[in-house]
Amino acid sequence: MAANLRSIRYSLVIPVFNEEAVLPILLRRLDLVLSRLDGPAEAIFVDDGSSDSSSIVLRALATRDPRFRYIGLSRNFGHQVAITAGMDAAQGEAIIVMDADLQDPPEVIEQLIAKWQEGNDVVHARRLSRDGDSRFKRATAHLFYRILGRMSSVGIPADVGDFRLIDRKVLDALRQMPEQDRFVRGMIAWLGFRQTEVAFHRLERAAGETKYPLFKMVRLAMNAALGFSDLPLRLAVWCGLTVSGLALLYGGWVILMWLSNDPHLVTGWSSTILVVSLLCGFNMVMTGIVGLYVGRIHAEVKRRPLYVVQTQIGFDRNEAMTTPAIHAVNE
């Protein structure tokens, strides 16, 4: 190889899922950015089970250009796991994670690096605007970050996605966190270190369509809430106490009506129906919340690998990825 993996200064990690329409533009802009950096750099594309021609383009690129690497996962494992796969393979002193859709402008990388060179260990890219997103998505994203900030005991930056730079020592610490239901931005915030941010305007997608529809956003929000807060469990306890207290008050009111021979009182019916309905409804909610936590425990104790690598191109075979989370299949 033309570049020594151990001398790489910057590693770009770019998860890809069916992005054939945007890749030509992305690669041109990346080529310009990489040529301006002050040290050797690598760009690691993680193909998260694409069904279009993205893999063909990226495999050919990694074969002919020593700056580019290709990791092909055996199926679609999800955005957060694809990020993890790329970071596990990164060899740079600084690791930059960005999306392939160009909503994370490659030119901002130089601003992130400038902040890192000032001595910061984590540099977040904070969104000043969200061009191309619907009002509903902007509103729900705003609400999500505010609620998560209040729920979590960790200070997770608002309006920050996965576009960021982290130092090698932060990555080494992050790789010691093997949880299955990953919320990478929360995990990095939990680690601490010296953190700062760079503001940018998030652009509309250059081509293609979003890979984060509503159901995936809801799933990510659930992972964030359950992974970094026990508030749902505490809410269930307080709801239980509240419902029980209201049931007792209602029971006292029914007793008073019975003692006063109130003609509107239907003996046994109203108290039974209301109390049973309230308690059954609360029991279902509480069981569901506990079930979510038990499900996460079940996923963790199985200790399955986070992902399976089917193909890797552009890496030194003598220094192949050795993390326990990776099962490489040689072609």
Buried (B, 14 or more C-beta within 10 A) or exposed (E): EEBEBEEBBBBBBBBBBBBBBBBEEBBEBBBEBBEEBEEBBBBBBBBBBBEBEBBEBBBEBBEEBEBBBBBBBEEBBBBBBBBBBBBBBBBBBBBBBBBBBBBBBBEBBEBBBEBBEEEBBBBBBBBEEBEBBEEEBEEBBEEBBEBBEEBBEBEBBBBBBBBBBBBBEBBEBBBEEBEBBBBBBBBBBBBEBEBBBBEBEBBEBBBBEBBBEEEEBEBBBBBBBBBBBEBBBEBBEEBBEEBBEEBEEBEEEBEEBEEEEEEEBEEEEBBEEBBEEBBEEBEEBBEEBEEBEEEBEEEEEEEEBBBBBBBBBBBEEEEEBEBEBBEBEEE
